[in-house]
Amino acid sequence: MFTSFNKKAFDYSDEAVKRDFELLIKALDSSVSGIIITDHKQPDNPIIYCNAAFEKITGYARAEIIGHNCRFLQGKDRAQQARQRIATAVEQEKECRVEIRNYRKNGDLFWNELYMSPVRDASGTVTHFIGVQNDVTLRKNAERELIEQKALMEKRVEERTAELRDSEAFLSSIIQTVRESLLVLDPDFRVLSANNHFLRTFKVNSQETVGMPLYELGNHQWDIARLKELLIKILPTNNPVIDFEVEHDFPHIGRKLMLLNAYRVELEGQYKDQILLAIEDITEKRDIERRKDDFLSIASHELKTPLTTVKGFMQMLGQLRPADASERYDMIFGKVTLSIDRLNALISELLDVSRIQSGNIEIHHDFFDFGKAVLEAVESIQNTSSSHQIEVSGTVEVEVMGDETHIVQVITNLLSNAIKYSPDADKVSVHMSRVSDFVKVSVTDYGLGIAPEDQSKVFDRFFRGQELQKRFSGMGIGLYICDQIVKSHGGTLWVDSVLGKGSTFSFTIPVNGQQSNEQ
Ligand code: ADP
């Protein structure tokens, strides 16, 4: 406001000048920037004018401003470079632009973007300084945050790069140390790297391997149409190649059986365009398996023959039983017969396994009374078990096409297991039914149950469950045989079980033989 001026500082007499001057002051007062004018001719450059915006920005009233040097705005925050620049500008009577930390009356910091310039009289002598100030705290804060964020980001990028470098080094050290042949391939199936184990196994060096297309390695041993098809799908679909067998006459190492597994490489979302190919030489393993199977087959055949002879002689002995035979004689005779039968059953199971392995299991296909066969199997097991009551529910009144002896073997096996693995229970339930063009049998026990992770394995050859189940005698082949028999009838065998509560083994077979399953 004009009235706020110190008349001594500005001398005016002419009316027109006075009007202009009033207008000028009004204009200054309506500015959003804080404006001050200092008197350069007076000691310590006192403020002789401040506009309303300056009062608003600083929180000080005019009366507290006029006459002061503007340093009061810095409070105790004196050691600022900007202050020195202002002082130099005043001393040298030059303009300057600084960003300076100032403090409002209430002590709050604000960033002041100050533009100062000297005002000269007609002779060019500096009489005043005009200062235009803008509160740029928001911008400064935003700038500071941006700088902080940038620094943080840079730090993160650095950390992440270091992590990735570590992970990459970690990955490559794993690749080099595993006892499996590994190749890393690019999307065109060119070898990016081969581990030492690969080079040693295939007796090749890295020059003839790295950079080469996979299908051109050695004598083109991996150039297999089916393998190519599977590998092509890995990157786009992330479907791994699992247990692909390649039997081949390899250069330097001869005929070998290799097991291939391939995966898209993903390390924390990185390297999605690389393939890790793991190659395992299973020639020897397969050979050992084959020899084990051969041994089982020979051993069970060799055992079966004398056992059949022993069994025959025992029958003869039975017929020759003296009329006055003692109770002890009968008891021993009974025990020997029972043991021979058990041994016979075990050897028959082993023989079944080797027959299944060699594809020689014979399945007869005749119509038989399914319901009757189930009841007969139940009865024969019930006769040998006094600990459990076998409860049968449901009926099947249909002739089923299949091998009655083998189906009875399946039911018998499931029932023996149900009794064996539920020592504290006193019953086993059997349910039979017809479901569409299948018949179904379920055998439920209330015993140990099977751990979830074991449920899919119980049908594997020689699999035996947890320690608890291992306390019971067995060879781990009964369910494998059952599964194979049911499969060869075109049916399925499965288990539902709760650990500690019990298990239900169920199977279905098509009423009219395997053909109806394929319709
Ligand atoms: P074995 O009984 O001779 O071990 P099986 O092939 O009949 O062989 O069974 C394989 C495994 O499955 C058993 O060792 C046992 O762990 C588990 N199992 C089979 N039947 C049952 C059952 N009814 N309850 C609990 N576990 C069972």
Residues whose N, C-alpha, C, O or C-beta is under 5 A from the ligand:
A	BS01	ADP	N417 A418 Y421 L448 G449 I450 V458 F463 R464 G465 Q466 Q469 S473 G474 M475 G476 I477 G478 L479 Y480 S503
